[in-house]
Amino acid sequence: MRVLLARDEVLLSIRDNNGITAYRPVPSGETLPSAGSDITNGLPVAVLINDRSASASEIFAGALKEFDRAVLIGTGTWRKGSIQTIQSLGDGSASKLTEGEYLIGSPTKWVAVQCVGVEPDIAYEAEVAWKPKKESHECDSLGAIVSGGVRSDGGTVKKPLIERDPALYRMGERMLEAVKAFDHVTFVKNEKVRKQLKVPLPKDDPEEESNKK
């Protein structure tokens, strides 16, 4: 994030049983890229997200959105901000331990991801042949933790990007047209291959159900 965000402030924090602290990702003796080192020199950035964007990817996208660095295009993310470690057990199995959650921002000014996710600035759902009837998210998983709060500033809602940065929003709209064209070409190609190989659609596919009527 630091290579795109020219900011001196803390970009990521952790909330656990000890409270909220700034995230320290590097071992002692190493340094992070210096603030003010945006490798794009301020070029506009668009990020594609959907309900499969999880954990690090949605935290990355959410930070770029929160700090007004990028326009997000797509659908809401998977809502996983939990911090988890895998521990091997003596019998060859393993356990997953949830230790806390990541927060976008500093210990005093933050936005949660866990069970909240990141919403796009411009809504778009890719053209697909089949989509499951029920979508699942991180908090639908057994033992998932529920975020201890959505924002440090309570119920404050940011203004839409089209009001905060009209130029960046318009760039996002132009990028969306290119994404739609690419998605359609990919969809047609995949459908052609599926039919050539005679791969059946899943039983709960809406297209198949409509053909039966």
C-alpha positions as CSV (number, residue, x, y, z in Angstrom):
1,M,0.0,0.0,0.0
2,R,2.8,2.4,0.8
3,V,4.1,2.3,-2.7
4,L,0.8,3.9,-3.8
5,L,-0.1,5.9,-0.8
6,A,2.1,8.9,-0.2
7,R,1.2,9.2,3.5
8,D,3.1,9.3,6.8
9,E,0.2,8.0,8.9
10,V,-0.4,4.4,10.0
11,L,-2.3,2.6,7.3
12,L,-3.2,-0.7,9.1
13,S,-4.0,-1.6,12.7
14,I,-4.8,-4.8,14.7
15,R,-7.6,-5.3,17.2
16,D,-7.3,-8.3,19.6
17,N,-7.7,-9.0,23.3
18,N,-5.1,-6.4,24.1
19,G,-7.0,-3.6,22.3
20,I,-6.0,-1.8,19.1
21,T,-2.4,-1.3,18.0
22,A,-0.6,-0.2,14.9
23,Y,0.4,-3.1,12.6
24,R,4.2,-3.7,12.5
25,P,4.8,-6.1,9.5
26,V,8.6,-6.1,9.4
27,P,11.2,-7.7,11.7
28,S,13.5,-5.5,13.7
29,G,16.2,-3.9,11.6
30,E,14.1,-3.7,8.3
31,T,12.3,-0.7,7.0
32,L,9.1,-0.1,5.1
33,P,9.1,2.0,1.9
34,S,9.3,5.6,2.8
35,A,6.2,7.7,2.8
36,G,5.8,10.0,-0.2
37,S,7.2,7.3,-2.6
38,D,4.1,6.7,-4.8
39,I,5.6,4.7,-7.7
40,T,2.9,5.9,-10.1
41,N,3.6,9.6,-9.4
42,G,-0.1,10.1,-8.7
43,L,-1.6,8.3,-11.7
44,P,-5.3,7.4,-11.2
45,V,-5.9,3.8,-10.0
46,A,-8.9,1.5,-10.6
47,V,-9.3,-1.7,-8.6
48,L,-11.7,-4.6,-9.5
49,I,-13.3,-6.4,-6.5
50,N,-16.1,-9.0,-6.0
51,D,-17.4,-11.4,-3.4
52,R,-14.3,-13.6,-3.9
53,S,-11.9,-10.8,-3.0
54,A,-10.9,-11.8,0.5
55,S,-8.5,-11.0,3.3
56,A,-5.4,-9.2,2.1
57,S,-6.9,-8.2,-1.3
58,E,-10.0,-6.6,0.3
59,I,-7.9,-4.9,2.9
60,F,-5.6,-3.5,0.2
61,A,-8.6,-2.3,-1.9
62,G,-10.3,-0.9,1.2
63,A,-7.3,1.1,2.1
64,L,-7.0,2.6,-1.3
65,K,-10.6,3.6,-1.1
66,E,-10.5,4.9,2.4
67,F,-7.5,7.1,1.6
68,D,-9.1,8.3,-1.7
69,R,-6.3,6.8,-3.8
70,A,-8.4,4.5,-6.1
71,V,-11.8,4.0,-7.6
72,L,-13.2,0.5,-6.8
73,I,-15.3,-1.3,-9.4
74,G,-17.4,-4.5,-8.9
75,T,-19.4,-6.0,-6.1
76,G,-18.9,-6.2,-2.3
77,T,-16.0,-8.2,-1.0
78,W,-16.0,-11.4,1.1
79,R,-15.8,-9.6,4.5
80,K,-12.7,-11.3,5.9
81,G,-10.5,-9.1,8.2
82,S,-9.7,-11.8,10.7
83,I,-6.1,-12.7,11.7
84,Q,-5.6,-16.4,11.7
85,T,-2.6,-18.8,12.1
86,I,-2.4,-22.5,11.3
87,Q,-0.8,-24.7,13.9
88,S,0.3,-28.3,13.2
89,L,-0.7,-31.0,15.7
90,G,1.1,-34.1,16.7
91,D,-1.2,-36.4,14.9
92,G,-0.6,-34.8,11.6
93,S,-3.8,-32.7,11.6
94,A,-3.9,-28.9,12.1
95,S,-5.9,-26.2,13.9
96,K,-6.8,-22.7,12.7
97,L,-6.6,-20.1,15.5
98,T,-8.3,-16.7,15.1
99,E,-6.3,-14.1,17.0
100,G,-7.9,-10.8,16.1
101,E,-8.8,-8.6,13.2
102,Y,-7.2,-6.1,10.9
103,L,-8.5,-2.5,10.7
104,I,-7.8,-0.1,7.9
105,G,-6.2,3.0,9.4
106,S,-4.6,4.0,12.7
107,P,-5.5,2.9,16.2
108,T,-7.6,6.1,16.6
109,K,-9.1,6.4,13.2
110,W,-10.0,3.1,11.5
111,V,-12.5,1.2,9.4
112,A,-13.3,-2.5,9.9
113,V,-13.3,-5.2,7.2
114,Q,-14.4,-8.3,9.2
115,C,-18.1,-9.1,8.6
116,V,-18.4,-5.7,6.9
117,G,-16.3,-6.0,3.7
118,V,-15.6,-3.3,1.2
119,E,-18.2,-1.8,-1.2
120,P,-17.3,-0.6,-4.7
121,D,-17.6,3.0,-5.8
122,I,-19.0,1.8,-9.1
123,A,-21.2,-1.3,-9.0
124,Y,-20.6,-3.9,-11.7
125,E,-21.2,-7.7,-11.8
126,A,-19.3,-9.7,-14.4
127,E,-21.1,-11.6,-17.1
128,V,-21.0,-15.3,-16.0
129,A,-22.7,-18.5,-17.2
130,W,-23.7,-19.6,-13.8
131,K,-23.9,-18.1,-10.3
132,P,-24.8,-20.0,-7.1
133,K,-28.2,-19.3,-5.5
134,K,-26.7,-18.5,-2.1
135,E,-23.5,-16.4,-1.5
136,S,-21.4,-17.2,1.5
137,H,-19.1,-14.8,3.4
138,E,-16.4,-15.0,6.1
139,C,-18.9,-14.6,8.9
140,D,-21.0,-17.5,7.7
141,S,-18.1,-19.8,8.6
142,L,-18.2,-21.8,11.8
143,G,-16.4,-20.0,14.6
144,A,-16.0,-16.7,12.7
145,I,-15.6,-13.6,14.9
146,V,-17.8,-10.6,14.6
147,S,-16.1,-7.3,14.2
148,G,-16.1,-5.2,17.4
149,G,-17.2,-2.1,15.5
150,V,-17.5,-0.8,11.9
151,R,-15.8,2.6,12.2
152,S,-14.0,4.6,14.9
153,D,-16.2,7.6,14.1
154,G,-19.4,5.7,14.7
155,G,-22.0,5.9,11.9
156,T,-20.3,8.5,9.8
157,V,-20.7,7.7,6.1
158,K,-18.3,9.1,3.6
159,K,-19.6,11.0,0.6
160,P,-19.8,9.0,-2.7
161,L,-16.7,9.2,-4.8
162,I,-18.5,11.0,-7.5
163,E,-18.8,13.9,-5.0
164,R,-15.3,13.6,-3.4
165,D,-13.4,13.2,-6.7
166,P,-15.4,13.5,-9.9
167,A,-12.4,13.1,-12.1
168,L,-11.4,9.8,-10.5
169,Y,-15.0,8.6,-10.7
170,R,-15.2,9.4,-14.4
171,M,-11.9,7.6,-15.0
172,G,-13.5,4.6,-13.3
173,E,-16.5,4.7,-15.7
174,R,-14.1,4.7,-18.7
175,M,-12.2,1.7,-17.2
176,L,-15.5,-0.1,-16.7
177,E,-16.3,0.0,-20.4
178,A,-13.0,-1.7,-21.1
179,V,-13.7,-4.3,-18.4
180,K,-17.2,-5.0,-19.8
181,A,-15.8,-5.6,-23.3
182,F,-13.1,-8.0,-21.9
183,D,-15.6,-9.9,-19.8
184,H,-18.0,-10.4,-22.7
185,V,-15.2,-11.8,-24.9
186,T,-14.1,-14.2,-22.1
187,F,-17.7,-15.2,-21.5
188,V,-18.4,-16.1,-25.1
189,K,-15.1,-18.0,-25.4
190,N,-15.8,-20.0,-22.2
191,E,-19.4,-20.8,-23.3
192,K,-18.1,-22.0,-26.7
193,V,-15.6,-24.3,-25.0
194,R,-18.2,-25.6,-22.5
195,K,-20.6,-26.5,-25.3
196,Q,-17.9,-28.2,-27.4
197,L,-16.9,-30.3,-24.4
198,K,-20.6,-30.9,-23.5
199,V,-20.0,-29.8,-19.9
200,P,-23.4,-29.6,-18.2
201,L,-24.5,-26.6,-16.2
202,P,-24.9,-27.1,-12.5
203,K,-28.4,-28.3,-11.4
204,D,-29.3,-25.0,-9.8
205,D,-28.4,-22.9,-12.9
206,P,-31.1,-20.3,-13.7
207,E,-30.6,-20.8,-17.4
208,E,-31.3,-24.6,-17.1
209,E,-34.3,-24.0,-14.9
210,S,-35.8,-21.5,-17.4
211,N,-35.4,-23.9,-20.2
212,K,-37.5,-26.5,-18.4
213,K,-40.5,-24.2,-18.2
